[in-house]
Amino acid sequence: MERQAGAMPLQGQASGTGLPLSTLQQFVAQSMPVAAVAHSYHVDALSDPTLRSDARFQQFSLAELNELHHQVALLGNLIRLSQGDQTAAAGLGLNLSGFLQNRMIGLQLAGQLPAAAMQHPSVQRLMALTEMSNQQVTQYLPAIQQTLAATGARLPGMLVAGIAP
């Protein structure tokens, strides 16, 4: 019998894969609510016509959207694995790497945003939540690195310098 989509009772390592599934599940469980709230502030910021029409904010928004896309797909990979779909293991590395790459790009683009954008209350909240998320990435970096190594995906080197100590 197939499990419910939301149920992810993953234990320890995936047999023979070197994947720290229960730790990744914890990371996703902690990071998704932060991402959801951050994204809601991002959407609020996009309701401002000045921000919405700014080319730099559009680039930043694209990176943020791609980041969220990979984070949701990572959750999907974990759910699929919990349902016995071993083909989802490769997607863990791909989506972790995509999440981290887009985080790095988003942080770089945030540094290029005009002062008015950075002073917008929704953008300030978004950036505060991004910092909280960066701390979560740092906390789970050993499991992230282990997953990337086990799946052959790469860890964006500049990201570690920008997020992890």
N, C-alpha and C positions, 0 to 999 in steps of 0.2 A: 504494500500500500504506500502511495506517495505521501510525503509529509506536506503540511500546509506551507504556503510560500513564506510566511513569516517565521517559521520555526527553524532554528539553526543550532541544534545541539551538537556542536562540533567539539571533539575532544582532542587535546594534545596536538600531535603531529599527524598529518595525513600519512597513512601507512606507505612507507617507502619513498615519499616525495620530499621530505625535509621541510615541509610547509608548517609553520606554527599557526594552525587554523584557529584554535581557541583564542590565541592572542590577537590575531587579525580580527576575529569576531568582536573582541572587546574594543579594539581600536575603532572599528566601524560603528559599534553601538554608542561610543562616546562622541565620535566625530560627526555623525550624521545630524543630530539635533543642532549642533553648532553651525554646520553648513546650511541647514534649512533656515535658521534664523538670519544668518549672514546673507543668504540669498534673498530673503524677504526684504532686508534693508537695501540690497542692491536694486531690487525691483522698485522700491520706494524712490531711490535716487533717480532711476530712469524715468520716473514720472515728471521730473524737472526738465522742461524743454531745453534749457541751456545745457545741462549735462547730456541729455539724450542726443543733442546735435553736435556735441564736441567730438571730433575725430579721435582724440586721445582717449576719451572716456569710452568710445565705441570699441577701440582695440582692447582696452582694459576689460570691458564687459565680455568680449569674446573669449578672452583667456579665462575669466571667471566662470563663464558658462561651460567651457570645455573641461575645466577642473571639476565642476559639479557633475558633468556627464560621466567622467571617469570614476568619480566617487560612488555614484549610483550604480554604475556597472560593476564596481568592486563588490558592492553589496549583493548584486545579482549573481556574481560568481560564487560568493559564499553560500548563498541560498541553493544554487544549483549543486554545489559540492555536497551540501547537507542532504540533498535528494538523491545522491549517488552518481551524479554526472561528473565523472573524473576528467572529462574534457575541459571543464571549467577551470582547472588548476592553472593552465597556461595563461588564462585571462587575468588571473590574480596579479601576476607580474606586469602584464601589459597595462592594466588599469592603474596599478600603483605607480608605475613609471609615468603614465599619462597624467595622473593626478599631480604628481610632484613636479613634472615639467611645466604644467600649466600654472601651478602655484608660483614657481620661479618666474615665469613670464609675467604673471599678474603682479608680483611684487616689483619687478623691474618697471613695468608700465605704471604702477601706482606712483613710483618715484618721479615720473614724468608728467603727472597730472597737474593741471593748473591749481594754484592755491585756492581758488574759489571752489573747486571740486573737493579738495581735501578738507575744506572748512564746512562743507555741507553736512548737516547732522546725520543723515543716513549713511553717508560715506564714512564718517568718523566711527559710527557704530560698526559698520562693515569691517573697517580696518582693525578695530579692537577685537572683533570676533575672529578675524584672520590671525591675529597674534595669538589668541587662545588656541586656535587650530594648529598654529606652528608649534606651540608647546606640546600639543598632543602628538604631533609628528615626532618631535624630539623624544618624547616619552617612549614611543613605540618604535623608534628607529632601529633597534636591533632586530625586531621581528620583520620590519619592512626590508631591511638589508638581507636578512635570511631568505625572505620570500623572493626578492629580486634575484639573488644568487641561484636559488633552487629552480627558478623558472627561466633563467637566462636573460632576464630583462636588466636594464641598466638603471642605476641611480644617478640622476643628474648631479654632477660634482659641485656645480655652483650652488645648487640648492642646499646642500649640507652646510656650506659656509654661511648661507643666508638664513637658515632656520636652526640648524643644530649647532650646539657649542663645539 
